[in-house]
C-alpha cells in the first residue's frame, strides 16, 4: 500500500520568528517588503490583514510587534522539524516553504499501522511545539490538499476511491497553479476540484499551463510526483535558544526533549546509535558570565529512540542543581556506532534479554549515583566469605561478561554461592550467606543456634585452602544442619578447634 503524510505549517513564519507567540507575543506580524506576510489571530481581530502596509498596521495596532521575514531562520526551523521526523521514514521532502511530505509506505508495519503512525507523528510535533495540520492519502499532493483544506474534519484516507470523494468538493483555489486563472475559472462556474477535473482536457490545456493539469492529475494519482529527498547532515550539532531564563531543571528537561527528538531522527537516518550524550547548558554572558554546565548522559546500551534518552536524562536532572539560569541548550554528536539489525524471529532471542536489565542500571546510576549501584565480581576462592567482591556496575566503556547483570540482580548472598569453584557443581549452597561466619554455641557436642539444637543431615564437605593468606590455612568440614522447625543451615566445623560456625541459611 502506497501512503503519504503531509505536514502543513500554516504559521511557519510566526513560529520561526516568534517562538511561543500565542503566549509570549500574541500581537505580532511578519513583514515582507514592508507588507504584512503573516500575522497572529490577535492582530487579525484588530483588522490587520495580509498585504497591509506597515503604516496601516501601526495605525490599527500601535503595540504590535513587527519583524521582517528571515528566510534563513525559517529554513533552519523547517530543517529542525525534518530532522525530528526522519525517525519515521527516510523518504522526507520539502513540498513547499510551508509543507513537508513523508512517504510512509515502508514504515506502516514498523509503527503498527497508519493510525498509530499518525499519532506518533502528532506527538512528535506537539513535543516540538509546532502548529501543524496533517493529511494522509495515497498520493503526496492529495495529502497536501487534505492537510490544507478546512471544509471537512476528515484528513485521512487510504484508498484512491475515498481520496477522490474527499477532493472533489474542495475549492479549486487550493491548487497553487489555479491562482493565475482564478478569475477565468470563476467566470465559467468552475469552483471545485471535481468541476475542474470534469472540464475538457484539451481545452483546459490550451487555456492554462501544463503545470495546472499535471498537479491536478498528481493529486488524484493519475501521474506520480518526484521529490528530492531531504538528507541529514554528516554531523549533528543543534542549539536551542530559550526565550526566558530557566532556573529549574524540569524546564531544562522540557527544552532538552526537543533536541532529543531531532537527534533520534538524525540517528535513524544514519542507521546509528550512541551511548554517550553531552548537553551544554549555557548561562548568561557578559559581566556575570560563567562556563556552561555539562550534563553527561552515559548509557550502557546503544540507543537511538527518544524514550531511551529521556528517562535517564530526567533522573539525572532531578539531582542537578543549576549554578545559574540557563539561556540555551546545546547538543552535539560527532561519533556514532552502527546499529545492529533486529531479529526477525517470532520469539525474543536470549541474547536480547540483558538489554532491559542494562537500561534499568542506567536509570539506577542516574538516580542513585554510579558509586551506589554495585554488582558482584566472583573470585576464585573456595572460602565462601571471600568468593565475591562488590564493584560498581560497569558503564558503556566497560566490557563486562554477559552474566554480570544476572549476578547483580540475584542479590548479594546468591551471587556469593555462584562464585564457588566449578569443582563442586552438585553441592548444595544456601541462598543467604553471612558476610562473616558466626560462632555457635555447643550443647552435648551439638551446635546450637538461638537456643535450638541443630541436627546434621548432610555432609561433610571438606575445604582446605588459604595457606597463602595472613590468617593461614583454613581446615573446614561443611554440613547441612536442621532444627526442630525444619529450617536448614549451612555450618562448618574448624578441624583445628572443636567449635562450630554458621555460614548461611537455606531458603
C-alpha positions as CSV (number, residue, x, y, z in Angstrom):
1,X,0.0,0.0,0.0
2,X,1.4,3.4,-1.0
3,X,0.8,6.0,1.6
4,X,1.9,9.6,2.2
5,X,1.6,12.0,5.1
6,X,1.7,15.7,4.6
7,X,2.6,18.3,7.3
8,X,1.4,21.8,6.6
9,X,2.7,24.6,8.8
10,X,0.2,27.5,8.5
11,X,2.1,29.7,10.9
12,X,5.6,28.7,9.9
13,X,6.9,32.3,9.6
14,X,5.4,33.2,13.0
15,X,6.8,30.1,14.6
16,X,10.3,30.7,13.3
17,X,10.5,34.4,14.2
18,X,8.2,34.5,17.3
19,X,8.6,31.2,19.2
20,X,5.8,30.6,21.6
21,X,3.9,33.5,20.0
22,X,0.5,32.5,21.3
23,X,1.7,33.2,24.9
24,X,4.7,35.5,24.7
25,X,3.8,37.7,21.7
26,X,0.2,37.3,20.8
27,X,0.1,40.6,18.9
28,X,2.7,40.2,16.2
29,X,3.2,40.2,12.4
30,X,5.9,39.3,9.9
31,X,6.6,41.8,7.1
32,X,7.9,41.1,3.6
33,X,8.9,44.2,1.6
34,X,7.1,46.4,4.1
35,X,3.8,44.5,3.8
36,X,2.2,42.0,6.1
37,X,3.2,38.5,5.2
38,X,1.8,36.7,8.3
39,X,0.1,37.8,11.5
40,X,-1.4,36.3,14.6
41,X,-5.1,35.9,15.3
42,X,-5.0,38.7,17.9
43,X,-3.7,41.0,15.1
44,X,-6.4,39.9,12.8
45,X,-9.0,40.7,15.4
46,X,-7.8,44.3,15.3
47,X,-8.2,44.4,11.5
48,X,-4.6,43.6,10.4
49,X,-4.7,41.6,7.1
50,X,-2.1,40.0,4.8
51,X,-0.8,42.5,2.3
52,X,-1.4,45.6,4.5
53,X,1.4,48.2,4.7
54,X,3.4,48.9,7.8
55,X,1.9,52.3,8.4
56,X,-1.6,51.0,8.2
57,X,-0.8,48.2,10.6
58,X,0.7,50.6,13.2
59,X,-2.4,52.8,12.8
60,X,-4.7,49.8,13.7
61,X,-2.5,48.2,16.3
62,X,0.2,50.6,17.7
63,X,1.5,48.0,20.2
64,X,2.0,45.3,17.6
65,X,5.5,43.7,17.3
66,X,6.7,43.7,13.7
67,X,9.7,41.8,12.3
68,X,11.0,41.4,8.8
69,X,10.9,37.9,7.4
70,X,14.1,35.9,7.7
71,X,14.3,33.1,5.1
72,X,17.3,31.6,6.8
73,X,15.6,31.3,10.2
74,X,12.5,29.8,8.5
75,X,14.6,27.3,6.6
76,X,16.6,26.4,9.8
77,X,13.3,25.9,11.7
78,X,12.0,23.7,8.9
79,X,15.2,21.6,9.0
80,X,14.8,21.1,12.7
81,X,11.3,19.6,12.2
82,X,12.6,17.5,9.3
83,X,15.4,16.0,11.5
84,X,12.9,15.0,14.1
85,X,10.6,13.3,11.5
86,X,13.4,11.3,10.0
87,X,12.9,8.7,12.8
88,X,9.7,7.7,11.0
89,X,10.9,7.5,7.4
90,X,14.0,8.4,5.4
91,X,11.8,9.5,2.5
92,X,11.1,13.1,3.5
93,X,11.0,16.1,1.2
94,X,10.1,19.8,1.3
95,X,7.0,20.2,-0.8
96,X,7.0,24.0,-0.5
97,X,8.3,26.5,2.1
98,X,5.4,25.6,4.5
99,X,4.8,21.9,3.8
100,X,6.7,18.6,4.2
101,X,5.7,15.3,2.7
102,X,6.7,11.9,4.0
103,X,6.5,8.6,2.1
104,X,5.5,6.2,5.0
105,X,4.6,3.2,2.8
106,X,7.6,1.2,4.2
107,X,7.0,2.4,7.8
108,X,3.5,1.1,8.4
109,X,4.5,-2.3,9.7
110,X,7.2,-0.9,12.0
111,X,4.8,1.6,13.7
112,X,1.8,-0.8,13.8
113,X,-0.3,0.7,11.1
114,X,-1.4,4.1,9.8
115,X,-3.3,5.3,12.9
116,X,-0.5,4.5,15.3
117,X,2.0,6.2,13.0
118,X,-0.3,9.3,12.7
119,X,-0.5,9.5,16.5
120,X,3.3,9.2,16.8
121,X,3.9,12.0,14.3
122,X,1.3,14.2,16.1
123,X,3.0,13.6,19.4
124,X,6.5,14.5,18.0
125,X,5.1,17.7,16.5
126,X,3.5,18.5,19.8
127,X,6.8,18.0,21.6
128,X,8.4,20.4,19.2
129,X,5.6,22.9,19.9
130,X,4.9,23.2,16.2
131,X,1.5,24.4,14.9
132,X,0.8,21.8,12.1
133,X,-2.0,20.3,10.1
134,X,-1.6,16.7,8.9
135,X,-3.1,14.9,5.9
136,X,-2.8,11.3,4.9
137,X,-3.5,10.0,1.4
138,X,-2.3,7.5,-1.3
139,X,-0.7,10.5,-3.2
140,X,1.6,13.2,-1.9
141,X,-0.3,16.1,-3.5
142,X,-3.6,14.6,-2.3
143,X,-2.2,14.5,1.3
144,X,-1.1,18.1,1.0
145,X,-4.6,19.2,-0.2
146,X,-6.2,17.4,2.7
147,X,-3.8,19.0,5.2
148,X,-4.6,22.5,3.9
149,X,-8.4,22.2,3.5
150,X,-10.8,23.5,6.1
151,X,-14.1,22.2,4.7
152,X,-14.0,18.8,6.4
153,X,-12.6,17.3,9.5
154,X,-11.6,14.1,7.7
155,X,-8.0,14.3,6.6
156,X,-7.0,10.6,6.4
157,X,-7.8,8.2,3.5
158,X,-6.1,5.0,2.5
159,X,-7.7,4.3,-0.9
160,X,-7.8,6.2,-4.1
161,X,-11.6,5.9,-4.3
162,X,-12.0,7.6,-0.9
163,X,-9.4,10.2,-1.9
164,X,-11.4,11.2,-5.0
165,X,-14.6,11.6,-2.9
166,X,-12.8,13.9,-0.5
167,X,-11.0,16.0,-3.1
168,X,-14.0,16.6,-5.5
169,X,-15.9,19.1,-3.2
170,X,-12.7,21.1,-2.2
171,X,-12.2,24.6,-3.7
172,X,-10.2,24.7,-6.9
173,X,-8.1,27.5,-5.4
174,X,-6.3,25.0,-3.1
175,X,-4.2,24.1,-6.1
176,X,-1.5,26.8,-6.3
177,X,-1.4,26.5,-10.2
178,X,-5.0,27.8,-10.3
179,X,-4.3,31.2,-8.7
180,X,-3.3,32.7,-12.0
181,X,-6.6,31.6,-13.6
182,X,-8.9,32.2,-10.7
183,X,-11.0,34.9,-12.4
184,X,-11.4,32.8,-15.6
185,X,-12.4,29.7,-13.6
186,X,-14.9,31.7,-11.5
187,X,-16.4,33.1,-14.7
188,X,-17.1,29.7,-16.2
189,X,-18.5,28.4,-12.9
190,X,-15.7,26.1,-12.0
191,X,-15.4,26.3,-8.2
192,X,-14.3,22.9,-7.0
193,X,-11.6,20.4,-7.9
194,X,-14.2,17.9,-9.1
195,X,-15.6,20.5,-11.6
196,X,-12.1,21.4,-12.7
197,X,-11.4,17.7,-13.4
198,X,-14.6,17.4,-15.5
199,X,-13.5,20.2,-17.9
200,X,-12.5,19.1,-21.4
201,X,-8.8,18.2,-21.0
202,X,-7.7,19.6,-24.4
203,X,-9.4,22.9,-23.8
204,X,-8.0,23.2,-20.2
205,X,-4.5,22.6,-21.5
206,X,-4.9,25.3,-24.2
207,X,-6.3,27.9,-21.8
208,X,-3.9,27.2,-18.9
209,X,-0.4,26.0,-18.4
210,X,0.8,22.4,-18.2
211,X,1.6,22.7,-14.5
212,X,-2.1,23.0,-13.7
213,X,-3.1,19.8,-15.4
214,X,-0.1,18.0,-14.1
215,X,-0.7,18.9,-10.4
216,X,-4.4,18.0,-10.8
217,X,-3.5,14.6,-12.1
218,X,-0.9,14.1,-9.4
219,X,-3.4,14.9,-6.7
220,X,-5.7,12.2,-7.9
221,X,-3.0,9.7,-8.6
222,X,-3.1,9.7,-12.4
223,X,0.7,10.6,-12.5
224,X,3.4,10.3,-10.0
225,X,5.2,13.1,-8.2
226,X,9.0,13.1,-7.8
227,X,10.9,14.7,-5.0
228,X,14.5,15.5,-3.9
229,X,14.7,13.7,-0.5
230,X,16.0,15.6,2.5
231,X,19.5,14.4,3.5
232,X,20.6,14.6,7.1
233,X,23.9,16.3,7.8
234,X,27.0,14.3,8.5
235,X,27.4,15.8,11.9
236,X,24.7,16.5,14.5
237,X,25.0,19.9,16.2
238,X,21.9,21.7,17.4
239,X,21.4,24.6,19.8
240,X,18.1,25.6,21.3
241,X,18.0,29.2,22.4
242,X,15.5,29.8,25.2
243,X,13.2,32.9,25.2
244,X,13.4,33.2,29.0
245,X,16.0,32.3,31.6
246,X,15.4,28.9,33.1
247,X,16.1,28.4,36.8
248,X,14.6,24.9,37.3
249,X,15.6,21.5,35.9
250,X,12.1,20.4,34.9
251,X,12.1,23.3,32.4
252,X,15.5,22.2,31.2
253,X,14.3,18.7,30.6
254,X,11.3,20.0,28.6
255,X,13.6,22.0,26.3
256,X,16.1,19.2,26.0
257,X,13.5,16.8,24.7
258,X,13.2,19.0,21.6
259,X,16.9,18.3,20.9
260,X,16.5,14.6,21.6
261,X,13.7,14.3,19.1
262,X,16.0,15.8,16.4
263,X,18.9,13.6,17.5
264,X,16.8,10.4,17.2
265,X,15.6,11.4,13.7
266,X,19.2,12.0,12.7
267,X,20.3,8.7,14.2
268,X,17.5,6.9,12.3
269,X,18.6,8.4,9.0
270,X,22.2,7.4,9.7
271,X,21.1,4.0,11.0
272,X,23.3,4.6,14.0
273,X,23.3,4.5,17.8
274,X,25.1,6.4,20.6
275,X,26.0,5.6,24.2
276,X,27.1,9.0,25.4
277,X,25.5,12.4,25.1
278,X,26.8,15.7,26.4
279,X,24.4,18.5,26.9
280,X,25.8,22.0,27.3
281,X,23.7,24.3,29.5
282,X,24.7,27.8,28.6
283,X,24.4,30.6,31.2
284,X,24.4,34.4,30.9
285,X,27.2,36.2,29.1
286,X,28.9,39.4,29.9
287,X,29.9,40.5,33.4
288,X,28.2,37.6,35.1
289,X,29.4,35.1,32.5
290,X,30.3,31.5,33.6
291,X,31.3,28.4,31.7
292,X,28.4,26.2,30.6
293,X,27.2,23.4,32.8
294,X,27.9,20.0,31.2
295,X,25.4,17.1,31.7
296,X,26.9,13.8,30.5
297,X,24.5,11.1,29.7
298,X,26.1,7.7,29.6
299,X,24.2,4.6,28.6
300,X,25.4,1.0,28.9
301,X,23.2,0.0,25.9
302,X,23.5,1.7,22.5
303,X,20.3,3.8,22.0
304,X,18.5,5.6,19.2
305,X,14.9,6.1,20.5
306,X,13.7,9.1,22.4
307,X,12.4,7.1,25.4
308,X,15.9,5.6,26.0
309,X,17.4,9.0,26.5
310,X,14.6,10.9,28.2
311,X,14.2,8.5,31.1
312,X,17.8,8.6,32.1
313,X,18.1,12.4,31.4
314,X,15.1,13.0,33.7
315,X,16.6,11.1,36.5
316,X,20.0,12.8,36.1
317,X,18.5,16.3,36.0
318,X,16.4,15.6,39.1
319,X,19.6,15.6,41.2
320,X,21.2,18.5,39.4
321,X,21.5,22.0,40.9
322,X,21.8,24.8,38.4
323,X,24.6,27.2,39.4
324,X,22.9,30.0,37.3
325,X,19.9,30.5,35.0
326,X,20.1,28.7,31.6
327,X,19.6,30.7,28.4
328,X,20.4,28.0,25.8
329,X,20.9,24.2,25.5
330,X,23.3,22.7,23.0
331,X,23.7,19.1,21.9
332,X,26.5,17.9,19.6
333,X,27.3,14.3,18.5
334,X,30.3,13.6,16.3
335,X,30.8,9.8,16.5
336,X,28.1,7.1,16.3
337,X,28.1,3.4,16.2
338,X,26.5,1.2,13.5
339,X,23.1,-0.2,14.6
340,X,22.8,-4.0,14.7
341,X,19.8,-5.5,12.8
342,X,16.9,-6.7,14.8
343,X,16.0,-10.3,14.9
344,X,13.0,-11.3,12.7
345,X,12.2,-14.4,14.7
346,X,8.9,-14.9,16.4
347,X,10.4,-15.1,19.9
348,X,12.9,-12.8,21.6
349,X,16.4,-14.3,21.4
350,X,18.1,-14.9,24.8
351,X,20.9,-12.6,23.7
352,X,18.5,-9.7,23.8
353,X,17.2,-10.3,27.4
354,X,20.0,-8.5,29.2
355,X,19.3,-5.2,27.3
356,X,16.3,-4.4,29.6
357,X,18.5,-5.0,32.6
358,X,21.2,-2.7,31.3
359,X,18.7,0.1,30.7
360,X,17.5,-0.4,34.3
361,X,21.1,0.0,35.5
362,X,21.3,3.3,33.5
363,X,18.3,4.6,35.4
364,X,19.6,3.5,38.8
365,X,23.0,5.1,38.1
366,X,21.4,8.4,37.1
367,X,19.1,8.3,40.2
368,X,21.4,7.0,42.9
369,X,24.9,7.7,41.6
370,X,27.3,5.2,40.0
371,X,29.1,4.6,43.3
372,X,25.9,3.3,44.9
373,X,25.0,0.7,42.2
374,X,27.2,-2.4,42.7
375,X,27.4,-5.8,41.1
376,X,29.0,-9.0,42.2
377,X,32.5,-9.8,41.0
378,X,33.2,-13.5,41.7
379,X,36.7,-14.5,42.8
380,X,38.4,-17.9,42.5
381,X,38.4,-18.7,46.2
382,X,36.9,-21.7,48.0
383,X,36.1,-19.8,51.1
384,X,32.5,-18.6,50.7
385,X,33.1,-15.3,52.6
386,X,35.8,-14.4,50.1
387,X,34.4,-15.7,46.9
388,X,32.9,-12.4,45.9
389,X,33.8,-8.7,45.7
390,X,31.3,-5.8,45.1
391,X,32.2,-3.3,42.4
392,X,30.4,-0.5,40.6
393,X,28.2,-1.6,37.7
394,X,30.3,-1.1,34.5
395,X,29.3,1.8,32.3
396,X,29.3,1.9,28.5
397,X,33.1,1.9,28.2
398,X,33.5,-1.3,30.2
399,X,33.1,-4.7,28.7
400,X,31.7,-7.0,31.4
401,X,30.6,-10.6,30.8
402,X,27.0,-11.0,29.8
403,X,26.1,-12.8,33.1
404,X,27.2,-9.9,35.3
405,X,23.8,-8.3,35.1
406,X,22.3,-11.6,36.3
407,X,24.7,-11.6,39.2
408,X,23.7,-8.1,40.2
409,X,20.0,-8.8,40.2
410,X,20.3,-12.1,42.0
411,X,21.3,-10.4,45.3
412,X,24.5,-10.4,47.4
413,X,24.0,-13.8,49.0
414,X,23.0,-15.7,45.9
415,X,25.9,-14.3,44.0
416,X,28.4,-15.5,46.5
417,X,27.3,-19.0,46.0
418,X,27.6,-18.7,42.2
419,X,31.2,-17.6,42.7
420,X,32.3,-21.0,44.1
421,X,34.7,-23.0,42.0
422,X,33.3,-25.3,39.4
423,X,34.8,-28.5,41.0
424,X,31.7,-28.7,43.3
425,X,28.7,-28.3,41.0
426,X,26.5,-30.7,42.8
427,X,27.0,-29.4,46.3
428,X,24.1,-27.5,47.8
429,X,24.6,-23.9,48.6
430,X,22.3,-21.6,50.6
431,X,20.7,-18.5,49.2
432,X,21.7,-16.3,52.1
433,X,25.4,-16.3,53.1
434,X,26.6,-14.3,56.1
435,X,29.4,-11.7,55.5
436,X,31.5,-13.4,58.2
437,X,31.0,-16.8,59.8
438,X,29.1,-16.7,63.1
439,X,30.4,-18.8,66.0
440,X,27.8,-21.1,67.5
441,X,27.3,-22.4,71.0
442,X,27.5,-26.2,71.6
443,X,25.4,-28.4,73.8
444,X,26.3,-32.1,74.2
445,X,28.7,-31.7,71.3
446,X,25.8,-30.5,69.0
447,X,25.7,-27.0,67.6
448,X,23.0,-24.6,69.0
449,X,21.6,-21.6,67.2
450,X,19.2,-19.3,69.2
451,X,18.6,-21.9,71.8
452,X,17.7,-24.6,69.2
453,X,19.8,-27.7,68.8
454,X,20.8,-28.4,65.2
455,X,20.9,-31.9,63.7
456,X,23.3,-32.8,61.0
457,X,21.5,-34.1,57.9
458,X,24.1,-34.0,55.1
459,X,27.9,-33.8,54.9
460,X,30.7,-33.4,55.4
461,X,32.2,-31.4,52.5
462,X,35.9,-30.6,53.2
463,X,37.6,-27.4,52.2
464,X,41.4,-26.9,52.7
465,X,42.7,-23.6,51.3
466,X,44.0,-20.2,52.2
467,X,47.5,-21.2,53.2
468,X,48.9,-18.1,51.3
469,X,46.8,-15.6,53.3
470,X,47.6,-13.8,56.5
471,X,45.3,-15.9,58.8
472,X,46.8,-19.1,57.5
473,X,45.3,-22.3,56.1
474,X,41.6,-23.0,56.6
475,X,40.6,-26.5,57.5
476,X,36.8,-26.8,57.4
477,X,34.2,-29.6,57.2
478,X,30.8,-28.2,56.0
479,X,27.5,-29.8,56.9
480,X,23.8,-29.1,56.3
481,X,22.0,-28.9,59.7
482,X,18.3,-28.8,60.5
483,X,16.4,-27.6,63.6
484,X,13.1,-28.8,65.1
485,X,11.2,-26.5,62.8
486,X,12.7,-28.0,59.6
487,X,14.8,-24.8,58.9
488,X,18.1,-25.7,57.4
489,X,21.5,-24.1,58.0
490,X,24.9,-24.3,56.4
491,X,27.5,-24.8,59.1
492,X,31.1,-26.0,59.4
493,X,33.5,-27.2,62.0
494,X,37.0,-26.0,62.1
495,X,39.2,-29.1,62.4
496,X,41.8,-27.1,64.4
497,X,39.3,-26.5,67.2
498,X,36.1,-28.1,68.3
499,X,33.9,-25.0,67.6
500,X,31.1,-24.8,65.1
501,X,30.4,-21.8,62.8
502,X,27.3,-20.7,60.9
503,X,28.0,-19.8,57.2
504,X,24.5,-19.3,55.8
505,X,20.7,-20.0,55.6
506,X,18.8,-22.1,53.1
507,X,15.5,-20.6,51.8
